Amino acid sequence: MKFINYLTSISGVDIYPLISLLVFFLFFVVLTIYILRTDKERMKELAAIPVDEPVKKDKKSNDQK
Amino acid sequence: MTTDQPIEKFSYDNTIVKWFAYATMLWAIVGMLAGLYVALELVFPQMNLGMSMTSFGRLRPLHTNAVIFAFVGNGIFMGVYYSLQRLCKTRMFSDKLSKIHFWGWQLIIVAAAISLPLGYTTGKEYAELEWPIDIMIALVWVTFGINMFGTIIKRRERHLYVAIWFYIATFVTVAMLHIVNSIEIPVTFMKSYSWYAGVQDALVQWWYGHNAVAFFLTTPYLGLMYYFVPKAANRPVYSYRLSIIHFWALIFLYIWAGPHHLLYTALPDWAQSLGVVFSVMLIAPSWGGMINGLLTLRGVWDKVRESAVLKFMVVAVTAYGMATFEGPMLSLKNVNAIAHYTDWIIAHVHVGALGWNGFLTFGILYWLIPRLFRTELYSQKLANVHFWLGTLGIIFYVVPMYWAGFTQSLMWKEFNPDGTLANKFLDTVTHLAPMYALRSVGGTLYLIGALVMVYNIIKTVKQGNFLANEEAEAPALAKAYTIRGSEHWHRRIERRPVRLLLISLIVVAIGGIIEFIPTFLVKSNIPTIASVKPYTPLELEGRDIYVREGCYTCHSQMIRPFRSETVRYGEYSKAGEFVYDHPFQWGSKRTGPDLARIGGKYGDAWHYNHMYDPQSMSPGSIMPSYPWLFENKVDLTITPKKIKAMQTLGVPYPAGFENIAADSALKQGETIVAGLKKAKVQEVAALAPDDEIVALIAYLQRMGTDIKGNVKTASK
């Protein structure tokens, strides 16, 4: 009794690992491209969300814009 | 873009944060005390007190549930309720929902603390709570979700900071895990059977179990890390880009890793391999996250020397790194062959629990409480004392456990030159006693540290002045969002919470579906073993007692295909042997020996004496005694219901069998009683065929006997 028997009984099972690998690979390629292309300043702004005091920050940024 | 928007005044709800903070501290102490108590029971078995409610098998689930869902759970909510309001620049969606969430969650914890010692358990690790409590958990969790999404939707900050992504993924995944794993068929109020059986139950359970670690102990705490470490260091996170990759990679990979808890078991090989591959890949996002956390402190390392808050956080993030390095290593089959079932795993989880979850919570509490109460921490010195007590506690806890784990593994696998096993199982147990003792020293230090913190915080609260509603103001969010130039798809997700939720759900569901569907589809194709038959009614009752007493917390029922195991325990376990096991009871730890083939190994009289006084049959054993099994009677009026439930689940009892189930149980019981009388056992109480001990013996003697002799594997 080998466990591989379970698998072989599903038709077209060999597509499973391929699909999963492909999904992961493509997702991360696209994500990486996006990440690399993002604007550095924008990233800085986002990272600063928790450390900026809401009131001061907004007034300041409003004044600047 | 928000220039034209009017500035709005609002206030943050600090009261709910304070409540969750208090609950975190209370349940930390309770959970740790329970942990220390069960640790001491392994050193001094007398501490089981001969009472059902204080026996190891019932208290150990109490410890795990208390630290995971009560301590860390409240810690999550404390951190989320504080940070979410500020990251969204708005008050929580509904104060009423916050309150319902808080009291609902505490009610669940109290229900767990009462029902687990009473023996109401589903017998599935970290999901032991019975079905009415499961429903409560689902309802309260959804309340939390509504409140969280309501808050996110009325936010005044367009971008959802990365911490919120982690919160969303936590919410949606825990909901999915809890619901899928808790599908069970109720038999009575507080008794149910898992809908899944054997291999499938194991797969679902560890998919849940591992992801409880991932999405209850890790992702929400990573969210907290991304908020509170920058706050405490007063610097933005090292790399926001890295945090985005960290998020997606982590939730993508984690969900697949569950099967690494079942290596070398009867789980299909492909599922095991899948689990290993994803576990190994997990090291990348985990370490990316750790590095991101630690590098947030770039340029302010000098502050770490002075600030207890940062000290706790640095050790927490480091412990996260250690545990997530060790995890992938442990999931390699060759390492797992050594580590599985040993105390190594206990050491591993406590690096995570004490180091990562514990220390991050303590750091947050020390940072948060003075802010809520508009004061300074009562004593920095005491906080430092706590830090060192906690650190020493972790070291004294994990080092003996690693040592014990390696020792166990080596002793289990040691052979004499003539091919016989060098050590009896009991030798390995008695050999480890000093390590178990040292571990409780570690636990005690850690607990004392936590008590010091509670004192320090009570003092801080007393000297402070609580700010229930913290005034704030921020410009309203423009209704229409004007896109400057072309917008990237990911940017769109970043400001659309519902879409983020759906994508997270899809991402985590893919992993689950690909893992489950094959095993479920093949249900009819699992090589059934012709000689494997459903349990007799008495055996079924005995099995329920086995589950109730939490035997699985110390005994596995899964012999791996290693020579050291087959020589010790017998033929290795086959998937087809468990098709009627609702729930599966493979276990994850061998404090005592494997029981998969215990049936027929000893006589009924041996079991009778052993359950009453284990040390009389196995000198030096640390197993508790079970005197109540000799007095309690099996409630045979429920047996027909249990048989019917099993029939519903597909166990092939003949139609109408439930009507004769009780009689059949009594008849089998009489045979066992006659045998015990013939063996002249010293009767603890007058023997009766419906004694719980008789039912348990019936189950123990059945276990693994179906294929002991002539193994026949039918094609269908």
Interface residues (C-beta under 8 A of the other chain):
Chain A: M1 K2 F3 I4 N5 Y6 L7 S9 I10 V13 Y16 P17 S20 V23 F24 F27 F28 L31 T32 Y34 I35 L36 R37 T38 M43 K44 L46 A47 A48 I49 P50 V51 P54 V55 D58 S61 N62 K65
Chain B: M1 T2 T3 I7 S83 R86 L87 K89 E157 H159 Y161 V162 A163 Y226 Y227 P230 K231 N234 R235 P236 V237 S239 Y240 R241 S243 I244 I245 W248 A249 F252 A266 L267 P268 D269 W270 L274 A472 E473 A474 P475 H488 W489 H490 I510 I514 P518 T519 L521 V522 N525 I526 P527 K574 A575 G576 T713
